[in-house]
Amino acid sequence: MATASLSPASGPETRKTISAAQFSVCRFNSLQVGRGVAALGVVLFHTVSLLAHSVYRVSFPIVAPACSGVDFFFVLSGFIIMNAHRRDLGHPSKLRSFLFRRFIRIYPLYLLLSFVMVALYALHLGHFFKLSAEVIAKSFVLFPQEPGVKPLLAPGWTLCHEALFYFIFAALILWGPRVRWSLLSLIGLLTFVNCLTTLPGPYWIHSWFFSPYNFEFAAGCLANLLVSRKLWWTLFAGIGLLFASWLITARNPAPTTDAVHMTIWFGLPYFLIVLGATSFEIPKALAIPRPLLALGDATYSIYLSHFLVLSSLVSLFTRLSVPAPACLVAMPAIAVAAGYFLFAKIEHPMLVYMRSMGTIRAN
């Protein structure tokens, strides 16, 4: 869930000849807005979901597809990682830097909030499922839980897929073109087979290693490779497909619980949207209001913390007999505000410090 920056290029012809070196310093403001909107969608989805399973019993099927914000994050991650590290492919000397940058981007804040969850459980604060040493260990190392078992942090399951993508990309940095294509072909083939029928072996083979979500990360990488072709029209095609997918899955929310269906219904629209939106930003980034960019910056903190905040608010508002309409407004607003505070006071300073330490060691 990294960000990228865009440096303006000069002259109309640069749109056709943007190099990998130029892309590595690109900032795509449209993606920052997309990150923020996707995060808000996930927050709203969990708000309605938690209220639906409480005494409020609210029901808004139109909100169910908002959980697809996760699919947008996967496509976005593929785009940004390819954007930032395309030149590193096949250069093993770049591996250490890549792993360090990915580690500090997702793990420290996740680790901190995981410790908070363990402390709350130990103090018997809140309503927690029974934790085992295995669940805690798998949560900390970002290894997927067995089916039906929740990780410490509700969004932790997505970080398992994110970490897997990072390790696959690390392998692409380490090896030459022939091995890279062989590896990608094997993963792609087995992932496709896994979409048709469940692969044999341990649960993590079919639910994680060859998950359909692999295709969404790959779609993001492909979008980055195609963006210099100025395929801006794909933005409107993607929005149209997203609208259709949203209406279909809102009427029948069952597909939103299945990775294959989510990849089909939402992976393609988000690929087209990311490709089209970023095509508009070559050679010059779009002018976006600062509050929207700030929301995009804080997306990771909002995403990691929102479920804990919302769960606490449901319990509190139930005791206070807060009306359901007020809950629907206050809960997502408070969760977003808390996430932004977490970003401003903890995540951002921590990132700045760790990046500075990495620079010092590199020098």
Secondary structure, 3 states (H helix, E strand, C coil): CCCCCCCCCCCHHHHCCCCHHHHCCCCCHHHHHHHHHHHHHHHHHHHHHHHHCCCCCCCCHHHHHHHHHHHHHHHHHHHHHHHHHHHHCCCHHHHHHHHHHHHHHHHHHHHHHHHHHHHHHHCCCCCCCCCCHHHHHHHHCCCCCCCCCCCCCCCHHHHHHHHHHHHHHHHHHHCCHHHHHHHHHHHHHHHHHHHHCCCCCCHHHHHHHCCCHHHHHHHHHHHHHHHHHCCCCHHHHHHHHHHHHHHHHHHCCHHHHCHHHHHHHHHHHHHHHHHHHHHCCCCCCCCCCHHHHHHHHCHHHHHHHHHHHHHHHHHHHHHHCCCHHHHHHHHHHHHHHHHHHHHHHHHHHHHHHHHHHHHHHHC
